[in-house]
Amino acid sequence: MSAIISFFSSAALVFIIVRLTLAFPGKSLVQYSQELLGGFMGKLLSSFYLLLFLFMAGTDLRIYGEVIKTSFLPETPLVVTMAIMVLISVMVVFSGLEPLGRCADIIFPLFLLTILASLFFPLLYADFGNLQPVLARGWSPVLLASVTPTTITAQYTNLTMLAPSVQEPRKSLMKAAMWSLLGSSAVLLFFIIAVIAVLGPSEGFRATFPVFKMIRSISISAFLERIEALTIFPWGMGLFVNLSLNLYSGSKGLSQVFGLTDNRSLILPMAVIWVAFSFQGYKDSFEVLQFFNPLFHFAGFYFFLTVPLIVLWTAYLLKKPRQKQPQDKTKEKR
């Protein structure tokens, strides 16, 4: 129920982000922020989103590294696993935005196939009676749990950096954003149902990585083992695209803040900072899990995302009537 509620709240958030971007065709978030608020304030406000790209991508990278080290490569240093993933993203982003899009096109069918396989095998062991009772503790836990997936929707701010490179953004940007949000919400909903049906609500709640534990608890046959790779494979592919996209948006935005003509000189230094943040920002996997605490997200949601959006929309709505007045006067003279 939290996943369903978070879809509607996330859709409203995505609409607000994309609608403001479409009002400034051919301009990124950094550019139209300066147009609305002036040079200094626009760059300062854009820095909030650049920090958001760093924080979200760095946290995702650390979570993935923890899973790989714990379950598959315990002897491999954590920093090595994360550095390899980021290095691949650096190579793609350095080549440009189009190769990144081509990689996503190639990865998507494999990603979708492995997601479906990850959902199919747990159905053999599912007990849907575990989904009851419904609303045993009322609406408060449901509404509180919807905060975290809504806040993670902040990654859709990447669209504000991609919009200048999109052909006919008014026709495609909003549609693509909403369809991708619907797909990701459906995956979240189905995996939540599968985890509760297989592990039960108590064990699923206590698990550090519940989906991974659910897949690992399933044994298909004596010769088919370690099917938890089905979850790691699509997760790794999705993380690669996500990291690359955040790396592109962050380097592109930072180059516009400093007035650079090319963002490629910033890609490698930014990647090094990301790995350092992922490695030094959290002591262990239990501290990483605090990232999903709804109260933590509630504070971050208003500070890093909602407040800058309110400022930008207020400046846009105040400036819009001023832009219309000179046009009306010229029409009267004619």
ABEGO torsion letter per residue (X at the ends): XAAAAAAAAAAAAAAAAAAAAAABBGBBAAAAAAAAAEAAAAAAAAAAAAAAAAAAAAAAAAAAAAAAAAAABAABBAAAAAAAAAAAAAAAAAAEAAAAAAAAAAAAAAAAAAAAAAAAAAAAABBAAAAOBBGAAEAAAAAAAAAAAAAAAAAAAAAAAAAAABBGAAAAAAAAAAAAAAAAAAAAAAAAAAAAAAAEAAAAAABABAAAAAAAABBABAABBGAAAAAAAAAAAAAAAAAAAAAAAAAAAAAAAAGBABAAAAAAAAAAAAAAAAAAABABAAAAAAAABAAAAAAAAAAAAAAAAAAAAAAAAAAAAAAAAAAAAAAAAX
